Amino acid sequence: GIAKARRAIRHVAEGSRSPMETMTFLLLCLPPRLGGFGLPKPELNATIELSPEARRMAQRRYCMGDLCWPKQKLDIEYHGEVHANATRMRGDIGRVLGIEHMGWRVITVTGQQVLDPDRFEMVAKEAAKQLRHRIHPRVIKNESPRWCLRDELQQWMLGSV
C-alpha cells in the first residue's frame, strides 16, 4: 500500500473549500491515465493582491482565487448555488472585474458545467490554452478514463453531501 500512497500523494493539493472545487481540480489536473486532463497543478484559494484601482472595483484589498495559476494569471472560479443570490452575485462580479483589471483571465464554472463532460471539456481546453499547455488529441478521444473518474467523483460527492 505504501507505493500506491506515494503515487497518490503527488496529486494532492491543499486549500480546497468545497467538494466541487476539489472535483474541478481533479478533473483538470489528474494525469490522463487517471481520467484528468493533465493540466499543471494550481494553487487552491490563493491570495491575489489587488492594485488600488482594482481594489475600488472589487471593494476589497485582495481576492481569493479558487484554482489559480499566478504565473500565467489564470483563475478558475467555481460558482455554486450559494452564488445565486443578488448580493453575492454583485460581490462576485466586482471581484472578477478587479482580478481581470490586474491582467488575469477568469474562467467561471458552475456545477452544471463540471458535471457535463462536453461542457467541462470546453473549460479544460480554454484553461489549457491560457496555460499554454497542450492536451494531446488522444486524451480528448479517449473518454473512458474521464467517464470512470467522473463516475467515481460523483459517487464520492453524493456520499459527502
Secondary structure as GFF3:
##gff-version 3
##sequence-region A 1 161
A	DSSP	alpha_helix	2	9	.	.	.	ID=ss1
A	DSSP	alpha_helix	19	29	.	.	.	ID=ss2
A	DSSP	three_ten_helix	32	34	.	.	.	ID=ss3
A	DSSP	beta_strand	43	49	.	.	.	ID=ss4
A	DSSP	alpha_helix	52	58	.	.	.	ID=ss5
A	DSSP	beta_strand	62	69	.	.	.	ID=ss6
A	DSSP	three_ten_helix	70	72	.	.	.	ID=ss7
A	DSSP	beta_strand	74	79	.	.	.	ID=ss8
A	DSSP	three_ten_helix	81	84	.	.	.	ID=ss9
A	DSSP	alpha_helix	86	101	.	.	.	ID=ss10
A	DSSP	beta_strand	105	110	.	.	.	ID=ss11
A	DSSP	alpha_helix	111	115	.	.	.	ID=ss12
A	DSSP	alpha_helix	117	131	.	.	.	ID=ss13
A	DSSP	alpha_helix	137	141	.	.	.	ID=ss14
A	DSSP	alpha_helix	144	160	.	.	.	ID=ss15
###
